[in-house]
């Protein structure tokens, strides 16, 4: 059986993947961003875009949904 640490690590990895995918889908669709970025700058944009509050509500909703799923799974294992 997985330890609590392993479950939290998996949850963290999944949420980071969701965040990264969300950023890629929304940031790189903007033509002004595509024109102003070089390939080397893309990592910085992903990191700095966390400060952009406009993209947080869908991300928070996805996080809460995922958290509810994990909570129900945890209840089943207890």
PyMOL Python script that loads the backbone (N, CA, C, O; Angstrom):
from pymol import cmd

cmd.read_pdbstr("""\
ATOM      1  N   UNK A   1       0.850  -1.186   0.000  1.00  0.00           N
ATOM      2  CA  UNK A   1       0.000   0.000   0.000  1.00  0.00           C
ATOM      3  C   UNK A   1       0.888   1.238   0.000  1.00  0.00           C
ATOM      4  O   UNK A   1       1.920   1.277   0.669  1.00  0.00           O
ATOM      5  N   UNK A   2       0.485   2.217  -0.736  1.00  0.00           N
ATOM      6  CA  UNK A   2       1.279   3.448  -0.842  1.00  0.00           C
ATOM      7  C   UNK A   2       1.212   4.234   0.462  1.00  0.00           C
ATOM      8  O   UNK A   2       0.191   4.258   1.149  1.00  0.00           O
ATOM      9  N   UNK A   3       2.310   4.860   0.773  1.00  0.00           N
ATOM     10  CA  UNK A   3       2.347   5.686   1.976  1.00  0.00           C
ATOM     11  C   UNK A   3       1.695   7.030   1.690  1.00  0.00           C
ATOM     12  O   UNK A   3       1.468   7.398   0.538  1.00  0.00           O
ATOM     13  N   UNK A   4       1.399   7.750   2.760  1.00  0.00           N
ATOM     14  CA  UNK A   4       0.792   9.073   2.602  1.00  0.00           C
ATOM     15  C   UNK A   4       1.707   9.990   1.801  1.00  0.00           C
ATOM     16  O   UNK A   4       1.240  10.784   0.985  1.00  0.00           O
ATOM     17  N   UNK A   5       3.012   9.878   2.037  1.00  0.00           N
ATOM     18  CA  UNK A   5       3.978  10.691   1.298  1.00  0.00           C
ATOM     19  C   UNK A   5       3.901  10.410  -0.195  1.00  0.00           C
ATOM     20  O   UNK A   5       3.918  11.336  -1.006  1.00  0.00           O
ATOM     21  N   UNK A   6       3.816   9.136  -0.558  1.00  0.00           N
ATOM     22  CA  UNK A   6       3.724   8.768  -1.973  1.00  0.00           C
ATOM     23  C   UNK A   6       2.451   9.316  -2.614  1.00  0.00           C
ATOM     24  O   UNK A   6       2.470   9.787  -3.751  1.00  0.00           O
ATOM     25  N   UNK A   7       1.348   9.251  -1.872  1.00  0.00           N
ATOM     26  CA  UNK A   7       0.093   9.787  -2.393  1.00  0.00           C
ATOM     27  C   UNK A   7       0.190  11.292  -2.612  1.00  0.00           C
ATOM     28  O   UNK A   7      -0.266  11.806  -3.633  1.00  0.00           O
ATOM     29  N   UNK A   8       0.781  11.992  -1.658  1.00  0.00           N
ATOM     30  CA  UNK A   8       0.929  13.441  -1.791  1.00  0.00           C
ATOM     31  C   UNK A   8       1.882  13.801  -2.922  1.00  0.00           C
ATOM     32  O   UNK A   8       1.658  14.774  -3.641  1.00  0.00           O
ATOM     33  N   UNK A   9       2.941  13.022  -3.079  1.00  0.00           N
ATOM     34  CA  UNK A   9       3.884  13.272  -4.166  1.00  0.00           C
ATOM     35  C   UNK A   9       3.206  13.068  -5.520  1.00  0.00           C
ATOM     36  O   UNK A   9       3.392  13.864  -6.441  1.00  0.00           O
ATOM     37  N   UNK A  10       2.428  12.010  -5.633  1.00  0.00           N
ATOM     38  CA  UNK A  10       1.689  11.766  -6.877  1.00  0.00           C
ATOM     39  C   UNK A  10       0.700  12.886  -7.159  1.00  0.00           C
ATOM     40  O   UNK A  10       0.565  13.340  -8.295  1.00  0.00           O
ATOM     41  N   UNK A  11       0.009  13.328  -6.108  1.00  0.00           N
ATOM     42  CA  UNK A  11      -0.943  14.428  -6.269  1.00  0.00           C
ATOM     43  C   UNK A  11      -0.222  15.687  -6.740  1.00  0.00           C
ATOM     44  O   UNK A  11      -0.703  16.380  -7.636  1.00  0.00           O
ATOM     45  N   UNK A  12       0.913  15.982  -6.146  1.00  0.00           N
ATOM     46  CA  UNK A  12       1.691  17.151  -6.528  1.00  0.00           C
ATOM     47  C   UNK A  12       2.135  17.058  -7.988  1.00  0.00           C
ATOM     48  O   UNK A  12       2.038  18.034  -8.732  1.00  0.00           O
ATOM     49  N   UNK A  13       2.615  15.902  -8.391  1.00  0.00           N
ATOM     50  CA  UNK A  13       3.051  15.710  -9.778  1.00  0.00           C
ATOM     51  C   UNK A  13       1.895  15.906 -10.759  1.00  0.00           C
ATOM     52  O   UNK A  13       2.058  16.549 -11.795  1.00  0.00           O
ATOM     53  N   UNK A  14       0.729  15.351 -10.430  1.00  0.00           N
ATOM     54  CA  UNK A  14      -0.427  15.483 -11.313  1.00  0.00           C
ATOM     55  C   UNK A  14      -0.869  16.932 -11.422  1.00  0.00           C
ATOM     56  O   UNK A  14      -1.188  17.410 -12.510  1.00  0.00           O
ATOM     57  N   UNK A  15      -0.887  17.631 -10.290  1.00  0.00           N
ATOM     58  CA  UNK A  15      -1.306  19.033 -10.313  1.00  0.00           C
ATOM     59  C   UNK A  15      -0.309  19.899 -11.067  1.00  0.00           C
ATOM     60  O   UNK A  15      -0.705  20.837 -11.759  1.00  0.00           O
ATOM     61  N   UNK A  16       0.966  19.598 -10.944  1.00  0.00           N
ATOM     62  CA  UNK A  16       1.970  20.336 -11.717  1.00  0.00           C
ATOM     63  C   UNK A  16       1.798  20.092 -13.210  1.00  0.00           C
ATOM     64  O   UNK A  16       1.964  21.010 -14.014  1.00  0.00           O
ATOM     65  N   UNK A  17       1.466  18.864 -13.581  1.00  0.00           N
ATOM     66  CA  UNK A  17       1.209  18.563 -14.993  1.00  0.00           C
ATOM     67  C   UNK A  17      -0.016  19.318 -15.502  1.00  0.00           C
ATOM     68  O   UNK A  17      -0.014  19.843 -16.615  1.00  0.00           O
ATOM     69  N   UNK A  18      -1.065  19.367 -14.671  1.00  0.00           N
ATOM     70  CA  UNK A  18      -2.270  20.105 -15.052  1.00  0.00           C
ATOM     71  C   UNK A  18      -1.955  21.581 -15.216  1.00  0.00           C
ATOM     72  O   UNK A  18      -2.401  22.211 -16.175  1.00  0.00           O
ATOM     73  N   UNK A  19      -1.185  22.136 -14.282  1.00  0.00           N
ATOM     74  CA  UNK A  19      -0.796  23.545 -14.359  1.00  0.00           C
ATOM     75  C   UNK A  19       0.002  23.817 -15.629  1.00  0.00           C
ATOM     76  O   UNK A  19      -0.269  24.785 -16.339  1.00  0.00           O
ATOM     77  N   UNK A  20       0.975  22.975 -15.912  1.00  0.00           N
ATOM     78  CA  UNK A  20       1.812  23.148 -17.094  1.00  0.00           C
ATOM     79  C   UNK A  20       0.971  23.080 -18.370  1.00  0.00           C
ATOM     80  O   UNK A  20       1.145  23.891 -19.280  1.00  0.00           O
ATOM     81  N   UNK A  21       0.057  22.107 -18.429  1.00  0.00           N
ATOM     82  CA  UNK A  21      -0.792  21.969 -19.611  1.00  0.00           C
ATOM     83  C   UNK A  21      -1.706  23.179 -19.762  1.00  0.00           C
ATOM     84  O   UNK A  21      -1.904  23.678 -20.870  1.00  0.00           O
ATOM     85  N   UNK A  22      -2.255  23.645 -18.662  1.00  0.00           N
ATOM     86  CA  UNK A  22      -3.122  24.828 -18.689  1.00  0.00           C
ATOM     87  C   UNK A  22      -2.352  26.039 -19.200  1.00  0.00           C
ATOM     88  O   UNK A  22      -2.856  26.801 -20.025  1.00  0.00           O
ATOM     89  N   UNK A  23      -1.146  26.210 -18.713  1.00  0.00           N
ATOM     90  CA  UNK A  23      -0.333  27.342 -19.147  1.00  0.00           C
ATOM     91  C   UNK A  23      -0.020  27.243 -20.631  1.00  0.00           C
ATOM     92  O   UNK A  23      -0.115  28.236 -21.351  1.00  0.00           O
ATOM     93  N   UNK A  24       0.345  26.079 -21.086  1.00  0.00           N
ATOM     94  CA  UNK A  24       0.682  25.890 -22.497  1.00  0.00           C
ATOM     95  C   UNK A  24      -0.530  26.186 -23.373  1.00  0.00           C
ATOM     96  O   UNK A  24      -0.411  26.867 -24.392  1.00  0.00           O
ATOM     97  N   UNK A  25      -1.694  25.677 -22.979  1.00  0.00           N
ATOM     98  CA  UNK A  25      -2.898  25.879 -23.782  1.00  0.00           C
ATOM     99  C   UNK A  25      -3.297  27.344 -23.860  1.00  0.00           C
ATOM    100  O   UNK A  25      -3.742  27.804 -24.911  1.00  0.00           O
ATOM    101  N   UNK A  26      -3.146  28.083 -22.771  1.00  0.00           N
ATOM    102  CA  UNK A  26      -3.646  29.454 -22.745  1.00  0.00           C
ATOM    103  C   UNK A  26      -2.590  30.494 -23.110  1.00  0.00           C
ATOM    104  O   UNK A  26      -2.909  31.484 -23.768  1.00  0.00           O
ATOM    105  N   UNK A  27      -1.375  30.294 -22.708  1.00  0.00           N
ATOM    106  CA  UNK A  27      -0.338  31.289 -22.978  1.00  0.00           C
ATOM    107  C   UNK A  27       0.094  31.241 -24.436  1.00  0.00           C
ATOM    108  O   UNK A  27       0.206  32.281 -25.085  1.00  0.00           O
ATOM    109  N   UNK A  28       0.333  30.057 -24.949  1.00  0.00           N
ATOM    110  CA  UNK A  28       0.878  29.949 -26.295  1.00  0.00           C
ATOM    111  C   UNK A  28      -0.174  30.123 -27.383  1.00  0.00           C
ATOM    112  O   UNK A  28       0.175  30.180 -28.562  1.00  0.00           O
ATOM    113  N   UNK A  29      -1.457  30.209 -27.020  1.00  0.00           N
ATOM    114  CA  UNK A  29      -2.494  30.516 -28.008  1.00  0.00           C
ATOM    115  C   UNK A  29      -2.505  31.997 -28.351  1.00  0.00           C
ATOM    116  O   UNK A  29      -2.986  32.382 -29.417  1.00  0.00           O
ATOM    117  N   UNK A  30      -1.989  32.820 -27.472  1.00  0.00           N
ATOM    118  CA  UNK A  30      -1.990  34.273 -27.670  1.00  0.00           C
ATOM    119  C   UNK A  30      -0.948  34.632 -28.730  1.00  0.00           C
ATOM    120  O   UNK A  30       0.243  34.416 -28.505  1.00  0.00           O
ATOM    121  N   UNK A  31      -1.363  35.176 -29.880  1.00  0.00           N
ATOM    122  CA  UNK A  31      -0.415  35.489 -30.960  1.00  0.00           C
ATOM    123  C   UNK A  31       0.657  36.489 -30.540  1.00  0.00           C
ATOM    124  O   UNK A  31       1.791  36.407 -31.012  1.00  0.00           O
ATOM    125  N   UNK A  32       0.320  37.424 -29.667  1.00  0.00           N
ATOM    126  CA  UNK A  32       1.336  38.390 -29.237  1.00  0.00           C
ATOM    127  C   UNK A  32       2.421  37.715 -28.422  1.00  0.00           C
ATOM    128  O   UNK A  32       3.590  38.090 -28.503  1.00  0.00           O
ATOM    129  N   UNK A  33       2.035  36.712 -27.632  1.00  0.00           N
ATOM    130  CA  UNK A  33       3.033  35.968 -26.862  1.00  0.00           C
ATOM    131  C   UNK A  33       3.912  35.140 -27.793  1.00  0.00           C
ATOM    132  O   UNK A  33       5.126  35.069 -27.604  1.00  0.00           O
ATOM    133  N   UNK A  34       3.305  34.519 -28.790  1.00  0.00           N
ATOM    134  CA  UNK A  34       4.067  33.693 -29.719  1.00  0.00           C
ATOM    135  C   UNK A  34       5.093  34.525 -30.467  1.00  0.00           C
ATOM    136  O   UNK A  34       6.213  34.067 -30.694  1.00  0.00           O
ATOM    137  N   UNK A  35       4.730  35.731 -30.848  1.00  0.00           N
ATOM    138  CA  UNK A  35       5.645  36.581 -31.601  1.00  0.00           C
ATOM    139  C   UNK A  35       6.746  37.163 -30.732  1.00  0.00           C
ATOM    140  O   UNK A  35       7.848  37.413 -31.219  1.00  0.00           O
ATOM    141  N   UNK A  36       6.468  37.381 -29.459  1.00  0.00           N
ATOM    142  CA  UNK A  36       7.449  38.047 -28.601  1.00  0.00           C
ATOM    143  C   UNK A  36       8.364  37.087 -27.858  1.00  0.00           C
ATOM    144  O   UNK A  36       9.295  37.528 -27.184  1.00  0.00           O
ATOM    145  N   UNK A  37       8.121  35.780 -27.967  1.00  0.00           N
ATOM    146  CA  UNK A  37       8.931  34.812 -27.226  1.00  0.00           C
ATOM    147  C   UNK A  37       9.870  34.054 -28.147  1.00  0.00           C
ATOM    148  O   UNK A  37       9.537  33.733 -29.288  1.00  0.00           O
ATOM    149  N   UNK A  38      11.029  33.783 -27.628  1.00  0.00           N
ATOM    150  CA  UNK A  38      11.911  32.840 -28.300  1.00  0.00           C
ATOM    151  C   UNK A  38      11.799  31.524 -27.545  1.00  0.00           C
ATOM    152  O   UNK A  38      11.229  31.487 -26.455  1.00  0.00           O
ATOM    153  N   UNK A  39      12.325  30.463 -28.096  1.00  0.00           N
ATOM    154  CA  UNK A  39      12.236  29.165 -27.429  1.00  0.00           C
ATOM    155  C   UNK A  39      12.901  29.180 -26.061  1.00  0.00           C
ATOM    156  O   UNK A  39      12.439  28.501 -25.145  1.00  0.00           O
ATOM    157  N   UNK A  40      13.962  29.930 -25.910  1.00  0.00           N
ATOM    158  CA  UNK A  40      14.672  29.957 -24.629  1.00  0.00           C
ATOM    159  C   UNK A  40      13.853  30.641 -23.539  1.00  0.00           C
ATOM    160  O   UNK A  40      14.055  30.361 -22.358  1.00  0.00           O
ATOM    161  N   UNK A  41      12.946  31.520 -23.904  1.00  0.00           N
ATOM    162  CA  UNK A  41      12.183  32.278 -22.917  1.00  0.00           C
ATOM    163  C   UNK A  41      10.934  31.554 -22.434  1.00  0.00           C
ATOM    164  O   UNK A  41      10.326  31.984 -21.454  1.00  0.00           O
ATOM    165  N   UNK A  42      10.544  30.501 -23.070  1.00  0.00           N
ATOM    166  CA  UNK A  42       9.264  29.867 -22.740  1.00  0.00           C
ATOM    167  C   UNK A  42       9.206  29.368 -21.305  1.00  0.00           C
ATOM    168  O   UNK A  42       8.151  29.476 -20.680  1.00  0.00           O
ATOM    169  N   UNK A  43      10.266  28.838 -20.761  1.00  0.00           N
ATOM    170  CA  UNK A  43      10.261  28.377 -19.377  1.00  0.00           C
ATOM    171  C   UNK A  43      10.001  29.506 -18.407  1.00  0.00           C
ATOM    172  O   UNK A  43       9.273  29.336 -17.429  1.00  0.00           O
ATOM    173  N   UNK A  44      10.601  30.677 -18.676  1.00  0.00           N
ATOM    174  CA  UNK A  44      10.383  31.824 -17.806  1.00  0.00           C
ATOM    175  C   UNK A  44       8.937  32.287 -17.863  1.00  0.00           C
ATOM    176  O   UNK A  44       8.369  32.678 -16.843  1.00  0.00           O
ATOM    177  N   UNK A  45       8.343  32.245 -19.033  1.00  0.00           N
ATOM    178  CA  UNK A  45       6.955  32.677 -19.165  1.00  0.00           C
ATOM    179  C   UNK A  45       6.045  31.758 -18.370  1.00  0.00           C
ATOM    180  O   UNK A  45       5.118  32.223 -17.707  1.00  0.00           O
ATOM    181  N   UNK A  46       6.300  30.454 -18.429  1.00  0.00           N
ATOM    182  CA  UNK A  46       5.477  29.524 -17.665  1.00  0.00           C
ATOM    183  C   UNK A  46       5.583  29.792 -16.178  1.00  0.00           C
ATOM    184  O   UNK A  46       4.575  29.777 -15.471  1.00  0.00           O
ATOM    185  N   UNK A  47       6.772  30.035 -15.701  1.00  0.00           N
ATOM    186  CA  UNK A  47       6.967  30.298 -14.279  1.00  0.00           C
ATOM    187  C   UNK A  47       6.326  31.616 -13.896  1.00  0.00           C
ATOM    188  O   UNK A  47       5.617  31.679 -12.892  1.00  0.00           O
ATOM    189  N   UNK A  48       6.552  32.672 -14.664  1.00  0.00           N
ATOM    190  CA  UNK A  48       6.050  33.993 -14.323  1.00  0.00           C
ATOM    191  C   UNK A  48       4.548  34.122 -14.511  1.00  0.00           C
ATOM    192  O   UNK A  48       3.933  34.998 -13.905  1.00  0.00           O
ATOM    193  N   UNK A  49       3.945  33.281 -15.326  1.00  0.00           N
ATOM    194  CA  UNK A  49       2.517  33.416 -15.583  1.00  0.00           C
ATOM    195  C   UNK A  49       1.669  33.015 -14.389  1.00  0.00           C
ATOM    196  O   UNK A  49       0.472  33.302 -14.364  1.00  0.00           O
ATOM    197  N   UNK A  50       2.258  32.359 -13.402  1.00  0.00           N
ATOM    198  CA  UNK A  50       1.511  32.014 -12.201  1.00  0.00           C
ATOM    199  C   UNK A  50       1.020  33.281 -11.517  1.00  0.00           C
ATOM    200  O   UNK A  50      -0.004  33.257 -10.833  1.00  0.00           O
ATOM    201  N   UNK A  51       1.738  34.390 -11.692  1.00  0.00           N
ATOM    202  CA  UNK A  51       1.330  35.657 -11.102  1.00  0.00           C
ATOM    203  C   UNK A  51       0.126  36.266 -11.812  1.00  0.00           C
ATOM    204  O   UNK A  51      -0.514  37.163 -11.263  1.00  0.00           O
ATOM    205  N   UNK A  52      -0.195  35.805 -13.011  1.00  0.00           N
ATOM    206  CA  UNK A  52      -1.331  36.322 -13.768  1.00  0.00           C
ATOM    207  C   UNK A  52      -2.617  35.745 -13.189  1.00  0.00           C
ATOM    208  O   UNK A  52      -2.912  34.565 -13.381  1.00  0.00           O
ATOM    209  N   UNK A  53      -3.374  36.563 -12.487  1.00  0.00           N
ATOM    210  CA  UNK A  53      -4.567  36.103 -11.779  1.00  0.00           C
ATOM    211  C   UNK A  53      -5.698  35.691 -12.713  1.00  0.00           C
ATOM    212  O   UNK A  53      -6.597  34.961 -12.296  1.00  0.00           O
ATOM    213  N   UNK A  54      -5.676  36.141 -13.961  1.00  0.00           N
ATOM    214  CA  UNK A  54      -6.786  35.843 -14.868  1.00  0.00           C
ATOM    215  C   UNK A  54      -6.874  34.361 -15.210  1.00  0.00           C
ATOM    216  O   UNK A  54      -7.955  33.879 -15.550  1.00  0.00           O
ATOM    217  N   UNK A  55      -5.791  33.640 -15.132  1.00  0.00           N
ATOM    218  CA  UNK A  55      -5.814  32.224 -15.497  1.00  0.00           C
ATOM    219  C   UNK A  55      -6.039  31.310 -14.299  1.00  0.00           C
ATOM    220  O   UNK A  55      -6.116  30.093 -14.467  1.00  0.00           O
ATOM    221  N   UNK A  56      -6.144  31.856 -13.114  1.00  0.00           N
ATOM    222  CA  UNK A  56      -6.253  31.020 -11.925  1.00  0.00           C
ATOM    223  C   UNK A  56      -7.623  30.385 -11.690  1.00  0.00           C
ATOM    224  O   UNK A  56      -7.647  29.233 -11.257  1.00  0.00           O
ATOM    225  N   UNK A  57      -8.765  31.031 -11.937  1.00  0.00           N
ATOM    226  CA  UNK A  57     -10.044  30.383 -11.617  1.00  0.00           C
ATOM    227  C   UNK A  57     -10.241  29.006 -12.250  1.00  0.00           C
ATOM    228  O   UNK A  57     -10.651  28.090 -11.537  1.00  0.00           O
ATOM    229  N   UNK A  58      -9.975  28.800 -13.548  1.00  0.00           N
ATOM    230  CA  UNK A  58     -10.143  27.444 -14.081  1.00  0.00           C
ATOM    231  C   UNK A  58      -9.156  26.460 -13.459  1.00  0.00           C
ATOM    232  O   UNK A  58      -9.471  25.285 -13.272  1.00  0.00           O
ATOM    233  N   UNK A  59      -7.986  26.941 -13.149  1.00  0.00           N
ATOM    234  CA  UNK A  59      -6.981  26.080 -12.539  1.00  0.00           C
ATOM    235  C   UNK A  59      -7.403  25.675 -11.131  1.00  0.00           C
ATOM    236  O   UNK A  59      -7.233  24.522 -10.735  1.00  0.00           O
ATOM    237  N   UNK A  60      -7.947  26.617 -10.383  1.00  0.00           N
ATOM    238  CA  UNK A  60      -8.412  26.319  -9.030  1.00  0.00           C
ATOM    239  C   UNK A  60      -9.571  25.329  -9.078  1.00  0.00           C
ATOM    240  O   UNK A  60      -9.641  24.417  -8.253  1.00  0.00           O
ATOM    241  N   UNK A  61     -10.470  25.498 -10.024  1.00  0.00           N
ATOM    242  CA  UNK A  61     -11.591  24.570 -10.171  1.00  0.00           C
ATOM    243  C   UNK A  61     -11.082  23.163 -10.479  1.00  0.00           C
ATOM    244  O   UNK A  61     -11.583  22.187  -9.920  1.00  0.00           O
ATOM    245  N   UNK A  62     -10.102  23.056 -11.354  1.00  0.00           N
ATOM    246  CA  UNK A  62      -9.519  21.751 -11.687  1.00  0.00           C
ATOM    247  C   UNK A  62      -8.834  21.146 -10.466  1.00  0.00           C
ATOM    248  O   UNK A  62      -8.936  19.943 -10.226  1.00  0.00           O
ATOM    249  N   UNK A  63      -8.142  21.971  -9.702  1.00  0.00           N
ATOM    250  CA  UNK A  63      -7.471  21.509  -8.489  1.00  0.00           C
ATOM    251  C   UNK A  63      -8.491  20.979  -7.485  1.00  0.00           C
ATOM    252  O   UNK A  63      -8.298  19.906  -6.914  1.00  0.00           O
ATOM    253  N   UNK A  64      -9.574  21.724  -7.267  1.00  0.00           N
ATOM    254  CA  UNK A  64     -10.594  21.299  -6.311  1.00  0.00           C
ATOM    255  C   UNK A  64     -11.254  19.998  -6.749  1.00  0.00           C
ATOM    256  O   UNK A  64     -11.528  19.132  -5.919  1.00  0.00           O
ATOM    257  N   UNK A  65     -11.508  19.854  -8.036  1.00  0.00           N
ATOM    258  CA  UNK A  65     -12.090  18.621  -8.567  1.00  0.00           C
ATOM    259  C   UNK A  65     -11.151  17.442  -8.313  1.00  0.00           C
ATOM    260  O   UNK A  65     -11.580  16.375  -7.873  1.00  0.00           O
ATOM    261  N   UNK A  66      -9.885  17.650  -8.592  1.00  0.00           N
ATOM    262  CA  UNK A  66      -8.899  16.591  -8.388  1.00  0.00           C
ATOM    263  C   UNK A  66      -8.768  16.256  -6.900  1.00  0.00           C
ATOM    264  O   UNK A  66      -8.640  15.088  -6.533  1.00  0.00           O
ATOM    265  N   UNK A  67      -8.801  17.266  -6.060  1.00  0.00           N
ATOM    266  CA  UNK A  67      -8.699  17.064  -4.618  1.00  0.00           C
ATOM    267  C   UNK A  67      -9.885  16.261  -4.096  1.00  0.00           C
ATOM    268  O   UNK A  67      -9.710  15.391  -3.244  1.00  0.00           O
ATOM    269  N   UNK A  68     -11.083  16.537  -4.591  1.00  0.00           N
ATOM    270  CA  UNK A  68     -12.266  15.772  -4.196  1.00  0.00           C
ATOM    271  C   UNK A  68     -12.129  14.307  -4.605  1.00  0.00           C
ATOM    272  O   UNK A  68     -12.484  13.412  -3.838  1.00  0.00           O
ATOM    273  N   UNK A  69     -11.619  14.063  -5.800  1.00  0.00           N
ATOM    274  CA  UNK A  69     -11.419  12.689  -6.265  1.00  0.00           C
ATOM    275  C   UNK A  69     -10.439  11.953  -5.361  1.00  0.00           C
ATOM    276  O   UNK A  69     -10.674  10.807  -4.980  1.00  0.00           O
ATOM    277  N   UNK A  70      -9.343  12.616  -5.023  1.00  0.00           N
ATOM    278  CA  UNK A  70      -8.350  11.988  -4.160  1.00  0.00           C
ATOM    279  C   UNK A  70      -8.899  11.753  -2.762  1.00  0.00           C
ATOM    280  O   UNK A  70      -8.593  10.735  -2.141  1.00  0.00           O
ATOM    281  N   UNK A  71      -9.697  12.674  -2.261  1.00  0.00           N
ATOM    282  CA  UNK A  71     -10.295  12.513  -0.935  1.00  0.00           C
ATOM    283  C   UNK A  71     -11.232  11.311  -0.904  1.00  0.00           C
ATOM    284  O   UNK A  71     -11.238  10.549   0.063  1.00  0.00           O
ATOM    285  N   UNK A  72     -12.019  11.142  -1.954  1.00  0.00           N
ATOM    286  CA  UNK A  72     -12.924   9.995  -1.992  1.00  0.00           C
ATOM    287  C   UNK A  72     -12.146   8.685  -2.105  1.00  0.00           C
ATOM    288  O   UNK A  72     -12.540   7.676  -1.520  1.00  0.00           O
ATOM    289  N   UNK A  73     -11.053   8.698  -2.851  1.00  0.00           N
ATOM    290  CA  UNK A  73     -10.217   7.501  -2.945  1.00  0.00           C
ATOM    291  C   UNK A  73      -9.579   7.181  -1.602  1.00  0.00           C
ATOM    292  O   UNK A  73      -9.493   6.017  -1.210  1.00  0.00           O
ATOM    293  N   UNK A  74      -9.138   8.203  -0.907  1.00  0.00           N
ATOM    294  CA  UNK A  74      -8.516   8.003   0.397  1.00  0.00           C
ATOM    295  C   UNK A  74      -9.521   7.428   1.384  1.00  0.00           C
ATOM    296  O   UNK A  74      -9.175   6.565   2.190  1.00  0.00           O
ATOM    297  N   UNK A  75     -10.756   7.900   1.325  1.00  0.00           N
ATOM    298  CA  UNK A  75     -11.808   7.390   2.204  1.00  0.00           C
ATOM    299  C   UNK A  75     -12.039   5.904   1.945  1.00  0.00           C
ATOM    300  O   UNK A  75     -12.250   5.134   2.882  1.00  0.00           O
ATOM    301  N   UNK A  76     -11.999   5.508   0.691  1.00  0.00           N
ATOM    302  CA  UNK A  76     -12.185   4.094   0.349  1.00  0.00           C
ATOM    303  C   UNK A  76     -11.073   3.222   0.926  1.00  0.00           C
ATOM    304  O   UNK A  76     -11.332   2.099   1.358  1.00  0.00           O
ATOM    305  N   UNK A  77      -9.850   3.722   0.939  1.00  0.00           N
ATOM    306  CA  UNK A  77      -8.719   2.941   1.435  1.00  0.00           C
ATOM    307  C   UNK A  77      -8.677   2.876   2.954  1.00  0.00           C
ATOM    308  O   UNK A  77      -8.060   1.974   3.520  1.00  0.00           O
ATOM    309  N   UNK A  78      -9.327   3.820   3.615  1.00  0.00           N
ATOM    310  CA  UNK A  78      -9.329   3.816   5.082  1.00  0.00           C
ATOM    311  C   UNK A  78     -10.419   2.918   5.531  1.00  0.00           C
ATOM    312  O   UNK A  78     -10.623   2.748   6.733  1.00  0.00           O
TER     313      UNK A  78
END
""", "prot")
cmd.dss("prot")
cmd.show_as("cartoon", "prot")
cmd.util.cbc("prot")
cmd.orient("prot")
